[in-house]
Amino acid sequence: MELKRLVRILRKRWILIVAFVLLGVVGGAAAALITPVQYQASTRVFVAAQIQNGSTPGDLVQGNNFVVQKLPYYLDVATSPRVLDPVIASLGLDETAVDLAERVTATTQPGSAVIEIAALASTADAAQQLAQAVSESFTDVVINQLEKPADGGASPVTVGVLDPAVAPDNPALPQLYLNLAVGLLIGLLVGLVTALILGLLDRRIYNRDDIERLTVVPMLGGIPLEARANPIISPDGASTARAEAFRVLRTNLEFADADADTGRRSLVVTSSVSGEGKTTTLVNLAIVLAESGATVAVIDADLRTPRLADYLGLDADRGLTEVLLGDVQLKESLQSWGAQHPLTVLSSGKIPTNPSELLGSTAMGTVLDVLSSSYDYVLIDAPSVLAVTDAAVLSRWTGGTILVVGANRVREPELLAALDALEAVGTTPLGVVLAMVPTRGPDALVQGAGFAATSRLAPRATTAIDAETSEPSRSTPPDSESAPSDTPTRVTW
């Protein structure tokens, strides 16, 4: 995994990580509260070889080695019933040797002959008495029972007390700060692992990096999420972050290859699934294109769930459907929107029973030919690629396809499936527009960073439409003679 993606995953789910950390701290505090208060007292005893009269230095070394070798066995003896049963009897404890062994520990350092015996109890005095009683019982068992010669002679080892047991001032348990630290570390570890797992399982598209991992189709722009109720930018040229993002998109589009062979500047705007902001992206792109002086026609070719007329407040009763059926002339169906930089809009009209057949008819090709010869740009709002085949059908009539990807709206398999569907009909998207990008957080859009026109977007070749830009503006529908005479169609101006 790339470090950049790892950092982004952790940043996106920092609240989850903090929640687990807090949960771990609370758990550590709760464990400290329910742990009974216990005191610990300890004593240290020294086990050595018994020095006999006339012993040589070699005998002493041999005796000490004997003690060191047997010391691990003495540790087991200290917590055995043979030592603890007399302690229970002497202190009048109401528990078994097995239970008492859980409160008594015997430890030593490697190579040392000193054994530390520690005991836990509910009070400081009880802990001191228990540690002392265990050390005394241990001394008696080792010297008088385990190491006592069978002939009744002196034991070869001796046990002496180095530090007698003392009543502790503070309880040993619970260890509040240790519990809190352990809880924090456990919570942090669980939070990090959970965040990483969720991040790796999350297949949604969030930013440019996600798109570039999946496809070589260039990025045309990134559009910040609109917090207001109306997602359409103002047509008066106001400078807002959202409007500037569309102007960057417009600039990048100028560098994109919009079908140099046909000279068309007709573009299908679609998305993988519904709800990714394709219609608002199309309208706002049309606004900034018109703002630059270009003549723009907009067609609502979403004949299933049309929204364009609602966004612009236009009449949707007579539009593309009626034109394709030959019931209405194209010129009569066009509407104008905007005052300073007007757009020419062809709404969807009534919803037909056979949208795909209408959009794939020669009448649709004629409509696009007529409008493409009269306007600098023709933008077509098409249904989502995975829902129906309409966008793929329309792509054969146009000079390019713009695929809108809604941040946090579409999953990686859906985007790949949409690209495959377009490729299956011989269409490669002109570019990808990342819409609905959050303005805060790790996936926030930094205006001008990463979405400026780059060399990845090939400069658009000069086409016939470029040569016509020097002619007078064609913001109004042309006369009927503008339609190619050799095109068989029912569409008329």
N, C-alpha and C positions, 0 to 999 in steps of 0.2 A: 504494500500500500504506500502511495506517495505521502510524504510528510505533510504536504499542503492539504491533502484530503483528510488526513488524520486530524490535523489541527482544526479543520472546518467542522468535522464531525463532533469533536469535543466542544467547540464553541457553540454549536447549535444546540447541544444537549447539556449545557452547563447547569441548567436548573435541575435536571435529573441527577447529575453528579452531586450537586449541593444537597439535594433532598436525601440521597443515600448517605452522605456524610453526616447530616443532621440526625438521620435515623440511627446511624451507628453510634453517634455521641449519646443520643437519648438511650439507646440500648445499653451502652456502657454505664451510664448513670443509673439506669434501672437495675442492672446487675449489682452495682455497688449498694443500692438501697436494700435489695432483698438478701444480700449476703450477711449472715450473722456475724456480729462483732466477735473477733477472736484475738487473743494475745498469744505471743510466742516468746518462750524462754528457752535458752540453750545453755549447754555446758560442754566443755571440752575435756576429754580424757586422753591420756597417753598410754599406749601399750608398748611395753619394752620387754626384752629378754631378761630373765632373772640372772643376776651376776652371782656366780659361785666363787668361793675362795679358790684361788689358784688358777682362775681363768686366764687364758692367754688372749692377746689381741685378736688372734684368729678365731678364738671361740666367741668373742664378742661380736665380730663381724658376721660370723655364721649365725649367731642368735638373732641379730637384728634383721638379717635377710630372711630368717625363718618367720619373724613377726610380720615383715612387710608382705611376704607371700601369702600369709594367712589373713591379712587385714580385710580383704573382700568378704571372707567368710564371717569375720566378726561383725561387719555391717549388717549382714543378714541376721545374725544372732540378736543384734540390738532390737530388732522389731519382731522377733519370733515370740510365740506364746510362752516359750520357756523363760523368757525375760519379762514379758508383759503380764503373765498370770499373777506372779507375786506382787507386781505393782498394783493390779486391780484389787487384790486382797488387802494390801496395806493401806490404800487410799479409799477403799470402800466404793469403788466405781461400779455403776450399774451398766456395764457393757462388756462385750466379749473382747478377746485379744485381737480378733480380726478387725473389729471396729476401732479399737484403740490404736492399732497399727497405722490407721489412716491419719492419725494426728501426731504420729511420732516419725521422725526421719533421722537417719544416721548417714553422715557424709564424711569424706576425707579427701585430701589432695593427693595426686599421684606421687608415690615415693615417700609419703609422709606416714608417720606412725600415730598421728593425732586424729582422733575421731570426734566429730562434733555431733552431739545429740540434741535435737530441737523438738519441742513439744508445743502443741496448740491447745488452748483451753479458753473457756468463756470469760475468765477473769485473769488478772495478772498474777495473783497469788496461786491460783490453781495451775497456771502454766509453769510457774517456778517449782511448785511441789512435784508436778508430774515429771519435768525434766530431771529433777534431782533424784526422784525415785527410780526412774529408768536407768540413770547412770549407776546408781548403787546396785540395782538388780543385775545389770550387765556385768559389773565388776565381780559380783559373787558368782554368776554363772560361768564366766570365763576362767576365773582362778580356781574355784572350788569344785567345778563340775567338769567343764570341757577339757581343761588343760591339767587337771590333777592326775599325777601318775597312778597307775593301778596298784603299786606297792605302798602307796600312802606317803610318798615323798613330797617335797616342795614342788609347786608348779613352776614350769620353765619360763613362764611369763608373769609379768606384773602389770597391773592397771592402776594408774594414778590420775587424780583429778587436777587438771591445769587451771580451769576457770569454773568455779561453782556457778550454778544457776542463780540468776537474779531476776526479780519481778520486773517486767518491762513497764515503761511509763506510758507508751502509746500502743494502741492495737495494731496488729499486723494485717488484719483483714477487717473490712474491705479496703483495697487500695484504689481510692477514688480516681486519682490522676492517672494511674496505670490503666484502669478500666476505660477512662475517657480516651486515652491515647490509642488503646487497642481498638476501641469502637470506631474512632475516627479513621484509623488506617484501614480497618475492614470495610467501613462504609465507602471510603474513597476507592478502594480496590474494586468493590462490587459495582460502584457507580461507573467507574471507568470501563470495566468489562461490559456492563449492560449498555452503556452509551455506544461503545464500539460495535457490539453485536447489532443493536438497532440501526446504527448508521450503515453497516454493511448490508443489512437486510432491506434497508430503505432504497427502493429503486426509482424514486421520483426524481424528476429533473429540477434542480434548484438554480444552477448558475451556468456560466459559459463553460467552465471546466467540465461539467457533466456532459454537455453537448459535444465538446471537442473530443471527449473520450469515445464517443459513439460514431461520429461521422466526420468526414472531411468537408462537408458542405459549409461554406463560410458563414460567419456570423455577420449579419447586417446591422444589428443594433440591439440595444437593451432598453426596455421601457419600464419606468418605475410604476409601481402600483398606485392607482388613483384612489385617494381616501374619500373624495367627495362623491356625491350621489351621481353627478353627471360626468362620465368618463371622456366626453368629447372636449377637446381643447378649444379655446376661443379663436375664432377665425380672424380676429383683428390684429394678429401678430404679436400678442402679449408674450413676454419672456418669462416662462415658468420652467421649472425643472422638467416637467413632463413634455412641454412643447419643445424644449431644447433637445430632448432625447429623440423626438420625431424628426427634428431638423438634422441631427446626426444620421439618423436612418436615411433621410432623403439624400444626404451627401454620399453615403456609402452606396446607395442605390445607383447613383450616377456613375460609379466606378464598376458596377456589376454588369456582366454581359447579358443584356436583355434581348437575346435572339438576333444576333447581327445578320443572320442569313435572310430573315423575313423583314427586318426593319421594323417589327412591331414593338410598341411599348405597352402592350396589353399584358397584364399580370393577374394571375389567379392568386388570391389570398385565402389560404385555408389553414387547417390545423389537424392534429392527429385525432383528437376527441373534442367534444363540445365543451364550452365553458373556458376556453383558453384565451379569449379576448381577441379573436380574429376580426370580428366586425368593427369593434372600436379601433383596432390597429389600422384597418383599412381606411376608415373615415378620417382619422387623424393624419394618416399619411397623405391622403388626398388633399387635406386642408393645407399642409405645409408645401406640397407640390404646387398647388395653386398660388400659394403665397409667394413662391419664387418666380411667378410669371407664366407657368405652364398651364395649358388648358387641360382639364381633367374631367373625364366621364367616369361615373361610378355605377356599376350594375349589381343589383342584388340578385345573384343567381342561386341563392339558397331558397329553393322552391318548396322546401319542407317546413323549415322553422325560420321564416324571414324576420329580421330584426332591424334592418337598415332604415326603413321608413319610420319606424317608431323612434329610433335615435335622433333622426333629423326632423321629425315632426311633419312628414310629407304624406301624401295620399298613396295608399298601397293598393287601391282597388283596381287600377289599370296600370299594367306594367309589362314585364318581360313575358309572362305567360301569354297574355293577349297578343303581344307582338309575334311571338313564335307560332301561335295558332292562326295568325293572319286576321284576327278580329279587329285589330287597331294598328294604325300606322305608327312606325317607330317615332317619327317626329312628334306625334300627338302624345306620346307616352312619356317623353322626357320632361323632367322638372328641374327647376333651378333652385339651388340652395346657397345662401350666403349673399352678402351685398358687395363687400369690397373685393373679394376674390371668389367669385361664384363657382360652384360645382354643378355639373350637369348630372342628374341622377335618374337612373332607370330602375324603378322599384320592382319588386317581385311580381306584383299582381296577385291574382287568385292562385291558390295552391292547386296544382293540377294532379291528376291521377297517375301520370307517367312522367315524372320530372326527369329521370335519366334519359328517356327517349327524346324529350324536347331539347335538352341541353346537348345531346349528341347529334341533333339534326343539322342539315345544311342551313336551315334558317338561322340557327345560332351562329354558325360560322359567318353568315352574311351580316348579321348584326354586328359582330366584332370587326369584320372587315370595314363596314361603313363607319363605325365609331373610331376605329384605329386610324383611318385615313383623315379624320376630322379633328382628332384631339391628340395632344402630346402624350397623354397617358390615359389608358383605360384600365381601371381596377375592378376586378370581379370578385365579389364575396361568394365563396363556394362553401358547401357543407363540409364537415370534417371528413377526413380521408377514410377513417376506419368505419364510420357509420354507414356510408353509401359510396357508390362509385362516381358520384357526380363530379367531384373535384378532378378525378383522373380523366373523366370524359372531357371536361372543359380544358384540361391542360393541352390537348392536341390542337385547340384553336388559338392558343395564346403564345406569347413570346417567352413566358417564364412563369414560375410558381414560387410564391413566397410562403414558407411554412412558419406559422406562428406557434411558438411553444410557450405555454403558460407555466411559469415557475410554480412549483408545488402543485401543479394541476395534472400533469401527465407523467406516466411512468416510462422507464427506459424501454421495456418491451413494446409499448404502444408507439413510441417515437420510431423505433426501428421498423416496426410493422408498417407504419405510414410511409417511411422512406422506401421500403421494399415495394409497397403498393404503387407508388409513383414511378419507381424504376421499372416495374413490370410493364407499364404502358409507354416506356421510353422517355420518361420525364425525370430529370434531376433538378431538385429545387434550386432556384437562383440563389437562395440564401435563407437563413433562419433568423427570425426575430424573436428574442426572448422577452416575453411580456409578463406583466404582473410581478416584476422584480421588487422585493421589499426594499424599503428605504433605510432600514436599520438591520443590524445583525450581521452575521458572517457572510450572508449571501446578498447584502445590500449592494445596490448599483452605485458605483462611483462614476459620476458623469465625466465623460471624456477619457476614462481609464479603461482600456481594453476593448472599446467599441469604435474607436476612430477608424477611418478607412485605412486599410493596410494593403500590402502587396499581395495578400492572399486573394483579394478581389481583383480580377483581371480588368484592366481598363476597357470600357465598352467601345467596340468598334464603331466607326462612323457609319450611320445608316441613312436611308432615305428620309426618315423622320427628322434627322438632324439638319439635313439640307433645307427642310421646309420651315425650320424655326425662324428663318429670316423673312418669311412671308407674313402678311397681316394675321393677327390673332383670329382663331376660329372658335371662339367661345360660344357661338350660336350654331344650331344645327344647319347643315348645308342644304342646298336644294336637292330635289330628287335626282338631278343629273349626277350627283356625287357618287351614287351607288354604282358599282361596276356593272356594266350592261350584260356581261357574259356570265353572271352568277345566277344560277337557277334558284329562285327562292320565292316565298310568298310574302316576305318582309318588304314593306314599302314605307317610304318617308311620308 
